[in-house]
Amino acid sequence: MSEEWWKEAVIYQIYPSSFKDTTNTGWGDLKGIISKVDYLKGLGVDIVWISPIYKSPQADMGYDIADYKLIDPCYGTNEDVDVLIAELKKRDMKLMMDLVVNHTSDQHEWFKSSISSPKSPKRDWYIWKPPKGHDALGNPLPPNNWSQILGDANSAWTYDKTSNEYYLSLFTPDQPDLNWENSDVRAAVHDVMRFWLAKGACGYRMDVINLISKDQRFPDADETIVNATSSDPAGNKGGSAKYHPGWKWYVNGPRMHEYLRELKKEVLEPYKAITVGEMPRISDIDEIIKTVGQKDGELKMIFIFDVVDLDNVPGQGRMALRDWEVRDLVEPIEKWQNIMIEREGWNTIFIENHDNPRSVSRFCDDSDEWREKGAKLLALMQTTLSGTIFIYQGEEIGMRNMPKDWDISEYKDIESINYWKKSLELHGNNTEALKEARRVLDTKARDHARTPMQWDASPYAGFCSENIKPWMRVMDDFTTVNTDVQTRFNSEDDLSVLQYWKRGLANRKEYPDAFVYGDYQTIDNADSGSVFAYLRTGKESGQWLIVLNFSGKNVAWSMPEKVKVNGWMAGTYLKGKPDKPTEGVVALRPWEGLLGRCSN
């Protein structure tokens, strides 16, 4: 396996609207990001990835782009990006932009032209189809039964009365899908990418890039959704839903690899760009290696969602919930750690982003008693797994999900709004079904990752001025959970979550042969279903043992005889080296993690 700087890099995702406001708008901006570059450098960050900051109506928080070459005024100017790139460069850091080219905003000039007339030269820049037919009342029917991704009660097709045709809009009606079959579209995308790379961006996170090729037959999807919430399988009204996920017909579609190879040749290779593809709903090993294989891969790496999807209900979309066990976490990690080594691909390591809830709430116990221990446990796990590591803003201080007693109006995301609207329509008189729908929101909504970053104990957590109301409510715990408190934390016996992350990232960079490139082996946890233990082995630093107790209980874990630990180097309970047995039974406290160095 080749060693590359980007494999060892620490990438930090910024959700710009919620990071830092310096313009008294209650909305984060580029100058706010610039003001925190030293903080990011101190954490150990090498690349800053910013979610979309281009001109946008903000129907989907910037993932609906109206101009790819212009920064939205709510964030600043193109010149601010130049300053940010320069400030990062001074600190040996780089900027990664977010590329959203499966779709545009319906306010983009391309689409305005396309919808203006069936004879427009840009008509086939988007996907237009006539109605499938008409219902008994004469209303037009969509070309097929595909459901909208961010609102599965709705059709993925939007009707244009003027031309009596539908355009494909997989995410929302405000986000029409581009027609990648058209070579002019692909050339325009290449031009956009060159624009920011020429300015000094190091590469792109590529939004839903595996959806760009659709099966041109546009067949109906299998009927998989019932009108129900996850605790009410039969549904309050019962029966199959009107629309269903069409993933089968546009995930890793027939020409996707062709398009990515072309993009690699025309843009990525000439600029030596770093790329990470968001590729949901794909787990086929050969397909993934074809994309990220060291020899002929089209992209450097992709996000594999098996871990963050572990509580999804098969066939029911993201906004459904099932119970999970530790083995559901272990199995995909073990699978992809080993496959990428054996097949010479490359992993991404992440458990948070702007589309997922807070990890300490999802995988651990976010109560005041255990939040810090759980956050450190997750930090220890991530900093010792192979792949390029991605940290999401606030993860490094253990930010948690929105409180369950907040009013439903605090949920601002389009997916949450559509989900709650659907739930009210289906279960308006069913208290238990609505209670379950609220539980799904409280657990999985994207809003949880989007509350303002908590910088200090001043009003609004230092995100914005105290006389300005932020666009989204600040978490109630900001006076105790913030970067200032955790930076200044001083104890002989313990580390704050932020300090723990810093140490873990520094340790990862000190021993990349083991934690970035090393061999991986899961240790059988048959004696305790709550313990995830594994070995990492490097060519130079030797073998390391990581033991993680994913439970709120004390656990007696039996050390396998074949594992010889010289000593425990770090743990999640103490600042120094843990005083634990190096053989036999090891007592693990709730949410405790250990890092041991083994005999070579």
C-alpha positions in Angstrom: 0.0 0.0 0.0 1.4 3.4 -1.0 1.9 6.1 1.6 0.4 9.5 0.7 0.1 12.7 2.6 -3.6 12.9 2.2 -4.0 9.4 3.7 -2.4 10.7 6.9 -4.3 14.0 6.8 -6.9 15.1 9.3 -9.9 16.6 7.6 -12.3 18.9 9.5 -15.8 19.6 8.2 -17.3 23.0 8.7 -21.0 23.6 8.3 -20.6 27.3 7.6 -24.0 28.7 8.7 -23.4 27.3 12.2 -19.6 27.8 12.7 -19.0 31.5 13.5 -20.8 34.7 12.7 -18.8 37.9 12.4 -21.3 40.0 10.4 -24.1 40.2 13.0 -26.6 38.3 10.9 -26.9 35.2 13.2 -25.5 33.2 10.3 -21.9 31.9 10.1 -19.6 33.3 7.5 -16.2 33.0 5.9 -14.6 35.7 8.1 -15.7 33.6 11.0 -13.9 30.6 9.6 -10.8 32.7 9.0 -10.9 33.8 12.6 -10.7 30.2 13.8 -7.9 28.9 11.6 -5.4 28.9 14.5 -7.9 26.9 16.6 -8.1 24.3 13.8 -4.3 24.2 13.4 -4.0 23.6 17.2 -6.4 20.7 17.0 -4.2 19.0 14.4 -6.3 19.7 11.2 -4.6 19.5 7.8 -7.5 20.1 5.5 -10.6 22.2 6.1 -13.7 21.0 4.2 -16.5 23.6 4.0 -20.0 22.6 3.1 -21.4 24.6 0.1 -20.9 28.4 0.3 -21.9 29.2 -3.3 -24.8 31.4 -4.2 -28.0 29.6 -3.2 -31.7 30.2 -2.2 -30.9 27.9 0.8 -33.8 25.6 0.2 -31.5 22.8 1.3 -28.9 24.8 3.2 -26.7 25.5 0.2 -26.9 22.1 -1.5 -29.1 23.9 -4.0 -26.6 25.9 -6.0 -27.6 28.9 -8.1 -24.1 29.9 -9.2 -21.1 27.6 -8.8 -18.5 30.4 -9.3 -20.0 33.0 -6.9 -19.9 32.9 -3.1 -23.3 33.6 -1.5 -23.3 37.1 0.1 -24.6 35.5 3.4 -21.1 33.9 3.7 -19.0 36.6 2.2 -17.2 37.1 -1.1 -14.9 35.2 -3.5 -12.1 37.4 -2.1 -12.8 36.0 1.4 -12.1 32.5 -0.1 -8.8 33.8 -1.4 -7.9 35.1 2.1 -8.9 31.8 3.7 -6.8 29.8 1.3 -3.8 32.1 1.9 -4.2 31.9 5.7 -4.5 28.1 5.6 -1.4 27.9 3.4 0.6 29.9 5.9 -0.1 27.1 8.4 0.6 24.3 5.9 -3.2 23.6 5.7 -5.5 23.3 2.7 -9.0 24.0 1.7 -11.4 21.4 0.3 -14.6 22.6 -1.4 -17.9 20.9 -1.6 -19.0 19.9 -5.1 -22.8 19.4 -5.7 -23.3 18.5 -9.4 -26.0 15.8 -9.3 -28.4 18.7 -9.3 -28.6 22.5 -9.2 -31.0 25.0 -7.7 -34.1 25.7 -9.7 -32.8 29.3 -9.6 -29.6 28.5 -11.5 -29.5 30.2 -14.9 -29.1 26.8 -16.5 -32.4 25.7 -15.2 -34.2 29.0 -15.8 -33.3 28.6 -19.4 -34.2 24.9 -19.4 -37.7 25.4 -18.0 -38.4 28.5 -20.2 -39.2 26.5 -23.3 -39.0 22.9 -24.7 -36.9 24.4 -27.5 -34.4 26.0 -25.1 -30.8 25.0 -25.9 -30.5 24.0 -22.3 -33.7 22.0 -22.2 -31.8 18.7 -22.2 -29.3 19.9 -19.5 -32.0 18.5 -17.2 -34.2 15.4 -17.3 -37.6 16.1 -18.7 -40.3 13.5 -19.3 -44.0 13.6 -20.3 -46.7 12.4 -17.9 -47.1 8.6 -17.6 -50.8 9.2 -18.0 -53.7 10.9 -16.1 -55.8 9.9 -13.1 -59.6 9.7 -13.1 -59.9 13.4 -12.6 -57.6 14.2 -15.5 -54.5 15.1 -13.3 -51.1 14.2 -14.8 -49.2 11.3 -13.3 -45.4 11.3 -12.8 -43.3 9.3 -15.3 -42.6 6.7 -12.6 -43.2 6.0 -8.9 -39.8 7.2 -7.5 -40.0 9.0 -4.2 -38.3 12.2 -3.2 -35.2 11.5 -1.1 -35.8 14.3 1.4 -39.6 13.7 1.6 -40.6 10.2 0.6 -44.3 10.9 0.7 -43.7 13.0 -2.5 -42.8 12.2 -6.1 -39.3 12.7 -7.3 -40.7 14.4 -10.3 -42.0 18.0 -10.4 -44.7 19.0 -12.9 -44.3 22.0 -15.1 -47.8 23.0 -16.2 -46.6 25.3 -19.0 -44.8 22.6 -21.0 -46.9 19.7 -19.6 -43.7 17.8 -18.7 -42.0 16.7 -15.5 -38.4 17.3 -14.5 -36.6 14.9 -12.2 -35.8 16.3 -8.8 -34.6 13.5 -6.6 -34.1 15.6 -3.5 -36.6 18.4 -3.6 -38.5 20.3 -6.3 -36.0 23.1 -5.7 -33.1 20.8 -6.8 -33.6 19.6 -10.4 -31.2 16.8 -11.5 -28.7 17.6 -14.2 -28.6 15.4 -17.2 -25.1 13.9 -17.3 -25.9 12.1 -20.5 -25.4 15.5 -22.2 -21.6 16.1 -22.8 -22.2 19.9 -22.5 -23.3 19.4 -18.9 -20.2 17.4 -18.1 -18.0 20.0 -19.8 -19.6 22.7 -17.7 -19.0 20.7 -14.5 -15.3 20.3 -15.4 -15.1 24.1 -15.9 -16.6 24.7 -12.5 -14.1 22.3 -10.9 -11.1 23.9 -12.6 -12.2 27.4 -11.4 -11.8 26.6 -7.7 -8.8 24.3 -8.1 -7.0 27.2 -10.0 -7.7 29.4 -7.0 -5.9 27.0 -4.7 -8.5 24.6 -3.4 -6.8 21.1 -2.9 -9.9 19.2 -4.0 -13.5 18.3 -3.5 -15.9 16.4 -1.4 -18.3 15.3 -4.1 -22.0 15.3 -3.0 -24.0 12.1 -4.0 -21.6 11.6 -6.9 -22.8 8.1 -7.5 -26.3 9.3 -8.5 -25.2 11.1 -11.6 -26.0 8.3 -14.0 -29.6 7.2 -14.2 -31.0 4.1 -16.0 -32.4 5.8 -19.1 -35.5 3.5 -19.1 -36.6 5.2 -15.8 -38.6 2.1 -14.6 -40.8 2.0 -11.6 -39.2 1.3 -8.2 -40.1 -1.8 -6.2 -42.8 -1.1 -3.7 -41.0 -1.1 -0.4 -42.6 1.6 1.8 -45.7 1.2 3.8 -47.6 4.0 5.4 -46.1 3.5 8.8 -43.5 4.6 11.4 -40.9 2.2 12.6 -42.9 1.1 15.6 -46.2 0.6 13.7 -45.3 -1.7 10.8 -48.9 -2.1 9.6 -49.4 1.7 9.5 -52.2 3.8 10.8 -53.8 3.6 7.4 -52.0 0.6 6.0 -51.1 -0.3 2.5 -48.3 0.5 0.2 -47.2 4.1 -0.2 -47.7 6.0 -3.4 -44.0 6.6 -4.1 -41.0 4.4 -3.4 -37.2 4.8 -3.4 -35.7 4.4 -6.8 -32.2 3.7 -5.6 -31.9 0.6 -7.7 -32.2 2.7 -10.9 -29.8 5.5 -10.2 -27.2 4.4 -7.6 -23.9 3.7 -9.4 -25.8 3.9 -12.6 -24.7 2.4 -16.0 -22.4 5.3 -17.0 -21.1 6.5 -13.6 -17.7 5.0 -13.9 -17.3 6.4 -17.4 -18.2 9.9 -16.2 -15.8 9.6 -13.2 -13.0 8.4 -15.5 -13.5 11.3 -17.8 -13.6 13.7 -14.8 -10.4 12.2 -13.5 -8.6 12.6 -16.8 -9.9 16.1 -17.6 -9.6 17.7 -14.2 -8.5 15.7 -11.2 -5.2 14.3 -12.5 -3.9 17.6 -14.0 -4.5 19.4 -10.7 -3.5 16.4 -8.4 -6.8 17.0 -6.7 -7.9 15.2 -3.5 -11.4 13.8 -3.8 -13.8 12.1 -1.4 -17.1 10.9 -2.9 -20.3 10.7 -1.1 -21.7 7.5 -2.4 -24.8 6.3 -0.5 -26.6 3.0 -0.8 -23.6 1.1 -2.3 -21.8 -1.7 -0.5 -20.7 -3.9 -3.4 -17.0 -4.5 -2.8 -16.0 -4.7 -6.5 -17.9 -1.5 -7.3 -16.2 0.4 -4.4 -12.7 -0.8 -5.3 -13.4 0.1 -8.9 -13.9 3.7 -7.6 -11.1 3.9 -5.0 -8.6 1.2 -6.0 -5.0 2.4 -5.7 -4.2 1.4 -9.3 -7.1 2.6 -11.4 -9.5 4.2 -9.0 -11.4 7.2 -10.2 -11.5 9.0 -6.8 -9.1 9.0 -3.8 -11.7 7.8 -1.3 -15.4 7.6 -0.7 -17.7 7.8 2.3 -19.0 4.3 3.1 -22.2 4.7 5.2 -22.5 1.2 6.8 -21.7 2.5 10.3 -23.9 5.6 10.3 -26.7 3.6 8.7 -26.6 0.8 11.3 -29.9 1.8 12.9 -31.8 2.2 9.6 -34.7 0.0 8.8 -34.1 -1.8 5.5 -36.5 -0.6 2.8 -37.9 2.2 4.9 -35.4 5.0 4.2 -33.3 7.0 6.6 -36.0 8.3 8.9 -36.9 5.0 10.5 -35.3 3.4 13.5 -34.3 0.0 14.8 -32.3 -1.1 17.8 -28.7 -2.1 17.3 -26.0 -4.1 19.1 -22.3 -3.6 19.2 -21.7 -6.3 16.6 -23.7 -4.1 14.2 -20.9 -1.5 14.7 -18.0 -4.0 14.7 -19.0 -5.9 11.5 -18.8 -3.1 9.0 -15.7 -1.6 10.5 -13.9 -5.0 10.4 -15.2 -5.6 6.9 -13.9 -2.4 5.4 -10.7 -2.2 7.4 -9.6 -5.6 6.0 -11.0 -5.2 2.5 -9.2 -1.9 1.8 -5.9 -3.4 3.0 -6.4 -6.6 0.9 -7.8 -4.9 -2.2 -5.5 -1.8 -2.0 -8.3 0.7 -1.7 -8.7 3.4 0.9 -11.1 4.1 3.8 -12.6 7.2 5.3 -13.0 7.3 9.0 -16.1 9.2 10.2 -19.2 8.9 12.4 -20.5 12.4 12.2 -21.3 14.9 9.4 -24.0 17.5 8.6 -26.4 14.7 7.5 -26.2 12.7 10.7 -27.0 13.2 14.4 -24.3 13.7 17.1 -22.2 10.5 17.6 -22.1 10.6 21.4 -25.9 10.7 21.5 -26.2 7.9 18.8 -23.5 5.4 19.9 -23.0 6.2 23.6 -24.8 7.9 26.5 -25.0 11.7 26.2 -26.2 12.3 29.8 -24.2 14.7 31.9 -22.7 11.8 33.7 -21.3 9.9 30.7 -21.1 12.3 27.8 -17.4 13.0 28.2 -16.5 9.4 28.6 -18.5 8.4 25.5 -17.0 11.2 23.4 -13.5 10.1 24.4 -14.3 6.4 23.6 -15.3 7.4 20.1 -12.2 9.6 19.7 -10.0 6.7 20.7 -11.8 4.4 18.2 -11.5 6.8 15.3 -7.9 7.9 15.8 -6.8 4.2 15.8 -8.6 3.0 12.6 -7.1 2.9 9.1 -8.2 5.5 6.6 -8.3 9.3 6.3 -10.0 10.7 9.3 -12.9 13.2 9.1 -13.9 15.3 12.1 -17.2 17.2 12.1 -17.4 20.6 13.9 -18.3 20.2 17.5 -17.5 16.5 17.6 -14.1 17.4 19.1 -15.9 18.8 22.2 -18.5 16.1 22.5 -21.6 18.2 21.3 -24.8 16.2 21.6 -28.3 16.0 20.1 -30.9 18.6 20.7 -32.9 18.1 24.0 -36.0 16.0 23.6 -38.1 18.7 25.3 -37.5 21.3 22.7 -40.5 22.2 20.6 -40.9 20.6 17.2 -40.6 24.1 15.7 -36.8 24.0 16.5 -36.4 21.4 13.7 -35.5 23.5 10.6 -34.2 21.0 8.1 -36.3 20.2 5.1 -36.1 16.5 5.7 -37.3 16.9 9.2 -40.2 19.2 8.2 -41.3 16.8 5.4 -41.0 13.8 7.8 -43.1 15.4 10.5 -45.7 16.6 8.0 -46.0 13.1 6.6 -46.3 11.7 10.2 -49.1 14.1 11.0 -51.0 13.3 7.8 -50.7 9.5 8.4 -51.1 9.4 12.2 -52.8 12.6 13.3 -55.1 10.7 15.7 -52.6 8.0 16.8 -50.7 9.3 19.8 -48.4 6.3 20.0 -47.4 6.6 16.3 -46.7 10.3 16.6 -44.6 9.6 19.8 -42.5 7.2 17.8 -42.2 9.6 14.9 -40.9 12.2 17.4 -38.5 9.6 18.8 -37.1 9.1 15.3 -36.6 12.9 14.9 -35.0 13.2 18.4 -32.6 10.4 17.4 -31.7 10.8 13.7 -32.7 14.3 12.4 -30.0 16.2 10.6 -30.8 19.2 12.7 -28.8 17.8 15.6 -25.5 18.4 13.8 -26.5 21.9 12.8 -26.9 23.8 16.1 -24.3 26.6 16.4 -20.8 25.8 17.3 -20.1 26.3 21.0 -17.0 28.5 21.5 -17.4 29.9 25.0 -19.8 30.6 27.8 -20.9 34.1 26.6 -24.4 34.6 25.2 -25.1 32.3 22.2 -21.9 30.4 23.0 -19.8 33.0 21.2 -21.2 32.0 17.9 -22.7 35.5 17.4 -23.2 38.8 19.2 -25.5 38.7 22.2 -27.9 41.2 20.5 -28.3 39.0 17.5 -30.5 35.9 17.4 -28.8 32.9 15.7 -30.5 31.2 12.8 -30.8 28.0 14.9 -31.2 27.7 18.6 -28.0 27.2 20.6 -27.8 24.2 22.8 -28.7 24.7 26.5 -25.4 23.2 27.7 -23.1 25.8 26.0 -21.8 27.2 29.3 -20.1 24.0 30.2 -19.6 22.4 26.8 -17.5 24.7 24.7 -14.0 25.0 23.2 -12.8 27.7 25.7 -13.6 25.6 28.8 -12.1 22.5 27.3 -9.0 24.3 26.1 -8.3 25.8 29.5 -9.2 22.6 31.4 -6.3 21.9 33.8 -6.2 18.7 35.8 -3.4 16.4 36.9 -5.6 13.3 36.4 -7.9 14.0 33.4 -8.2 15.6 30.0 -11.1 17.4 28.4 -12.7 15.9 25.3 -10.9 18.5 23.2 -7.6 17.8 24.8 -8.2 14.1 24.4 -8.8 14.5 20.6 -5.6 16.6 20.3 -3.6 13.9 22.0 -5.2 11.1 19.9 -4.5 12.9 16.6 -0.9 13.6 17.7 -0.5 9.9 18.6 -1.9 8.9 15.2 0.6 11.2 13.4 3.4 9.8 15.5 2.6 6.2 14.6 1.1 6.3 11.1 2.6 2.9 10.2 0.2 1.3 12.7 -2.9 3.5 12.9 -3.0 4.8 9.3 -1.4 2.0 7.3 -1.2 -1.0 9.7 -2.8 -4.4 9.6 -6.1 -4.8 11.4 -7.5 -7.7 13.4 -10.7 -7.9 15.4 -10.5 -9.8 18.7 -13.4 -12.1 19.4 -15.7 -10.5 22.0 -17.8 -13.5 22.7 -17.4 -13.1 26.4 -19.0 -9.7 26.3 -21.2 -8.4 23.6 -20.5 -4.8 24.6 -16.7 -4.8 24.0 -15.1 -4.0 20.7 -11.4 -4.9 20.7 -8.9 -5.0 17.9 -5.2 -5.0 17.1 -3.3 -2.6 14.8 0.1 -3.7 13.6 2.7 -1.4 12.1 5.9 -2.3 10.4 8.0 0.0 12.7 6.0 0.6 15.8 4.7 -2.9 16.2 1.4 -4.1 17.6 -1.2 -2.1 19.5 -4.4 -3.2 21.3 -7.5 -1.1 21.5 -10.3 -2.1 23.9 -13.6 -0.2 23.9 -16.5 -0.9 26.2 -19.6 0.3 24.4 -21.9 0.0 27.4 -22.9 1.9 30.5 -22.0 -1.1 32.7 -18.9 -2.5 34.3 -17.5 -5.3 32.3 -14.9 -8.0 33.1 -13.1 -8.5 29.8 -10.8 -11.5 29.3 -7.6 -10.8 27.6 -6.8 -13.5 24.9 -3.7 -15.4 25.8 -2.2 -14.8 22.4 -2.2 -11.0 23.0 0.8 -9.9 25.0 0.5 -6.3 26.3 3.6 -4.7 27.6 1.6 -1.8 29.1 -1.4 0.4 28.8 -0.4 3.7 27.1 -3.7 5.6 27.3 -7.2 5.4 28.5 -10.4 7.4 28.5 -10.6 7.8 32.3 -7.2 9.1 33.1 -4.7 11.7 31.8 -1.8 9.3 32.4 -1.2 5.6 31.8 -4.0 3.3 33.1 -3.1 1.0 35.9 -4.7 -2.1 34.6 -3.7 -5.8 34.4 -1.9 -6.7 31.1 -3.2 -10.3 31.2 -6.1 -12.2 32.4 -9.3 -10.3 33.3 -9.4 -6.6 32.7 -12.1 -4.6 34.5 -13.7 -2.0 32.2 -15.8 0.8 33.6 -18.8 2.2 31.7 -17.7 3.7 28.3 -14.1 3.0 29.0 -11.5 2.6 26.3 -7.9 1.5 26.6 -4.9 1.7 24.3 -2.1 -0.8 24.9 1.3 -1.5 23.4 2.0 -5.1 22.7 5.2 -7.2 22.7 6.7 -7.3 19.2 
